[in-house]
Amino acid sequence: VSKNGNLLLNIGPRPDGSISDIQQDRLKALGNWLKVHGEGIFDTRPWIRAAARDGESDVRFTRTNDAVYA
């Protein structure tokens, strides 16, 4: 979101419609991450500055009309 990108999951069902355990685990992990960080992802736009460095970590910025998220 901070750089106007998209997320490609590349998860497809088997012929019977089921999803492999490995793909289910990754979807659950993404869902858990979004429970914590989703407010800074959904319905946001890039901020004036897309990213910065904090020591060795990259920090990304998004915004709504009322808030800036790091």
C-alpha positions in Angstrom: 0.0 0.0 0.0 2.8 2.4 0.9 4.1 2.2 -2.7 0.7 1.7 -4.5 1.4 -2.0 -4.9 -0.7 -5.1 -5.0 -0.4 -8.4 -3.2 -0.4 -11.5 -5.3 -1.1 -14.6 -3.2 -0.8 -17.2 -6.0 -2.9 -19.7 -4.0 -5.1 -22.1 -6.1 -7.4 -24.9 -5.2 -6.9 -28.5 -6.1 -9.3 -30.0 -8.6 -11.7 -31.0 -5.8 -11.7 -27.4 -4.5 -9.6 -28.0 -1.4 -6.5 -26.0 -0.5 -3.2 -27.6 0.5 -2.2 -27.5 4.2 0.9 -25.3 3.3 -1.2 -22.8 1.6 -3.8 -22.8 4.4 -1.0 -22.1 6.9 0.2 -19.1 4.9 -3.3 -17.7 4.5 -3.9 -18.1 8.3 -0.6 -16.4 9.0 -1.5 -13.5 6.7 -4.9 -13.3 8.4 -3.3 -13.1 11.8 -0.9 -10.4 10.6 -3.9 -8.4 9.2 -5.7 -8.7 12.5 -2.9 -6.7 14.1 -1.9 -4.4 11.1 -5.1 -4.3 9.0 -6.1 -0.8 10.1 -2.9 0.6 8.4 -3.6 -1.4 5.2 -7.4 -1.4 4.4 -8.8 1.9 3.0 -5.4 3.6 3.1 -3.3 5.4 0.6 0.4 6.1 0.3 1.7 8.9 2.5 3.9 11.7 1.3 6.9 9.5 2.0 6.6 5.8 1.2 9.4 4.5 3.4 12.3 5.3 5.8 15.0 3.3 7.7 15.0 2.8 11.4 18.4 1.3 12.1 18.3 -1.9 10.1 14.5 -2.0 9.6 12.4 -0.6 6.8 9.4 1.4 7.9 6.5 1.9 5.5 3.9 4.7 5.7 0.2 4.8 4.8 -2.5 7.3 5.5 -6.2 7.9 5.8 -7.9 11.3 6.0 -7.4 11.2 9.8 -4.2 9.2 10.5 -0.7 8.3 9.3 0.4 4.7 9.9 4.0 3.5 10.2 
